[in-house]
Amino acid sequence: MRLENRIAVVTGAGSGIGREIARAFAVEGATLAVTDINAASAKETVLELPGSGHQAFANDVSSGPSVVETFAAIDAAFGRVDILVNNAGVDHTPGDGREYMLEPGQVIVHMTDEGFTRMMEINVNGVFFCLREAVKLMQREGNAGAIVNMSSIAGLSAHGTLHYAAAKSAVLGITRAAARELGPCGIRVNAICPGVIDTPMTAGVPDAALKPLIGATPLGRTGKPDDIAMAAVYLASDESSFVTGQWLSPNGGLIMC
Ligand SMILES: NC(=O)c1ccc[n+]([C@@H]2O[C@H](COP(=O)([O-])OP(=O)(O)OC[C@H]3O[C@@H](n4cnc5c(N)ncnc54)[C@H](O)[C@@H]3O)[C@@H](O)[C@H]2O)c1
């Protein structure tokens, strides 16, 4: 098993990609700290995981104090952290003009300060807060660890709304800066840039927006959460021990770069 005896924190693991990553990690022998803003869904994930010892934690990644408190609880429960997957995220926020997504030129002008800021709070600040707290524990336990940040094809090319693209590009910047600083400490930091994946997040995307994307995908389908989970297992495990500051994009060929 590729993650035996590892303690892994997965944020946003009450749904979609995060839940599948938690499952794949548990299959590979890891013990999971399943965190989500939705405490009930985090508990449901724990009940689905193979193996024992997994625990659920309620955590709002956009709140610094909430993240500090959650990692203190994880430390108290497990005594260390070996792997962090910064997966929690949203693709829209109240006041982001999303209702105009099929009308050319209308999303940006209808995006409010609050809609933009909330996106940054969850998708960017959240990655920073969790990474910082995980690194403190990784450094305390002998300077080793693997961090995987969830970006998107929106961070690589012209997909997604302005605030989502900005946030997911920032996640790649965080990944590279952290990889450079933490490499000498034995902590690897990489990113995954998923294409269009079947999860509750994309269930709300109108067919008129989704169909052209599938049409432009050489593999002719949307991805499954498992397609991303397998990439996360690779980046979290020793199989990628010489890989840091990189991104991997399971996207069916929708973008190639
Ligand atoms: N589904 C896709 O097509 C796709 C593509 C590219 C990137 N992504 C990224 O993958 C990640 C997972 O997305 P998904 O498709 O599984 O979505 P999802 O909506 O199914 O799951 C997201 C999870 O994050 C949690 N969450 C939201 N806000 C939170 C907060 N403030 N604190 C803690 N948890 C919070 C939600 O409760 C939910 O459980 C996200 O970062 C998303 O941007 C998804």
The ligand as a Tripos MOL2 file, in Angstrom:
@<TRIPOS>MOLECULE
LIG
   44    48     1     0     0
SMALL
NO_CHARGES

@<TRIPOS>ATOM
      1 N1        -15.6710   19.5350  -10.3780 N.am      1 LIG1
      2 C1        -14.8580   20.1010  -11.2690 C.2       1 LIG1
      3 O1        -15.1140   20.0700  -12.4900 O.2       1 LIG1
      4 C2        -13.5960   20.7980  -10.8060 C.ar      1 LIG1
      5 C3        -12.6940   21.2230  -11.7910 C.ar      1 LIG1
      6 C4        -11.5280   21.8650  -11.4080 C.ar      1 LIG1
      7 C5        -11.2590   22.0780  -10.0810 C.ar      1 LIG1
      8 N2        -12.1550   21.6700   -9.1320 N.ar      1 LIG1
      9 C6        -11.8180   21.9360   -7.7340 C.3       1 LIG1
     10 O2        -11.8500   20.7340   -7.0050 O.3       1 LIG1
     11 C7        -12.2000   21.0110   -5.6410 C.3       1 LIG1
     12 C8        -13.3520   20.1090   -5.2210 C.3       1 LIG1
     13 O3        -14.4670   20.4090   -6.0350 O.3       1 LIG1
     14 P1        -15.7190   19.4290   -6.2120 P.3       1 LIG1
     15 O4        -16.0470   19.4250   -7.6490 O.co2     1 LIG1
     16 O5        -15.4880   18.1590   -5.4930 O.co2     1 LIG1
     17 O6        -16.8420   20.3090   -5.4910 O.3       1 LIG1
     18 P2        -17.9440   19.9360   -4.3960 P.3       1 LIG1
     19 O7        -18.8130   21.1340   -4.3370 O.co2     1 LIG1
     20 O8        -18.5280   18.6080   -4.6570 O.co2     1 LIG1
     21 O9        -17.0740   19.8190   -3.0480 O.3       1 LIG1
     22 C9        -16.4830   20.9500   -2.4500 C.3       1 LIG1
     23 C10       -16.4470   20.7190   -0.9550 C.3       1 LIG1
     24 O10       -15.8150   21.8740   -0.3530 O.3       1 LIG1
     25 C11       -16.5470   22.2110    0.8130 C.3       1 LIG1
     26 N3        -16.3760   23.6320    1.1320 N.ar      1 LIG1
     27 C12       -16.8910   24.6960    0.4840 C.ar      1 LIG1
     28 N4        -16.5500   25.8220    1.1310 N.ar      1 LIG1
     29 C13       -15.8040   25.4560    2.1910 C.ar      1 LIG1
     30 C14       -15.1660   26.1590    3.2320 C.ar      1 LIG1
     31 N5        -15.2510   27.5030    3.3390 N.pl3     1 LIG1
     32 N6        -14.4640   25.4600    4.1550 N.ar      1 LIG1
     33 C15       -14.3800   24.1060    4.0880 C.ar      1 LIG1
     34 N7        -14.9850   23.3790    3.1360 N.ar      1 LIG1
     35 C16       -15.6800   24.0530    2.1960 C.ar      1 LIG1
     36 C17       -18.0020   21.8970    0.4680 C.3       1 LIG1
     37 O11       -18.8060   21.7680    1.6370 O.3       1 LIG1
     38 C18       -17.8490   20.6070   -0.3230 C.3       1 LIG1
     39 O12       -17.9030   19.4730    0.5130 O.3       1 LIG1
     40 C19       -12.5090   22.5060   -5.5780 C.3       1 LIG1
     41 O13       -11.3780   23.2100   -5.1240 O.3       1 LIG1
     42 C20       -12.7950   22.8550   -7.0230 C.3       1 LIG1
     43 O14       -12.5690   24.2180   -7.3040 O.3       1 LIG1
     44 C21       -13.3080   21.0390   -9.4600 C.ar      1 LIG1
@<TRIPOS>BOND
     1     1     2 1
     2     2     3 2
     3     2     4 1
     4     4     5 ar
     5     4    44 ar
     6     5     6 ar
     7     6     7 ar
     8     7     8 ar
     9     8     9 1
    10     8    44 ar
    11     9    10 1
    12     9    42 1
    13    10    11 1
    14    11    12 1
    15    11    40 1
    16    12    13 1
    17    13    14 1
    18    14    15 2
    19    14    16 1
    20    14    17 1
    21    17    18 1
    22    18    19 2
    23    18    20 1
    24    18    21 1
    25    21    22 1
    26    22    23 1
    27    23    24 1
    28    23    38 1
    29    24    25 1
    30    25    26 1
    31    25    36 1
    32    26    27 ar
    33    26    35 ar
    34    27    28 ar
    35    28    29 ar
    36    29    30 ar
    37    29    35 ar
    38    30    31 1
    39    30    32 ar
    40    32    33 ar
    41    33    34 ar
    42    34    35 ar
    43    36    37 1
    44    36    38 1
    45    38    39 1
    46    40    41 1
    47    40    42 1
    48    42    43 1
@<TRIPOS>SUBSTRUCTURE
     1 LIG1         1 GROUP 0 **** ****
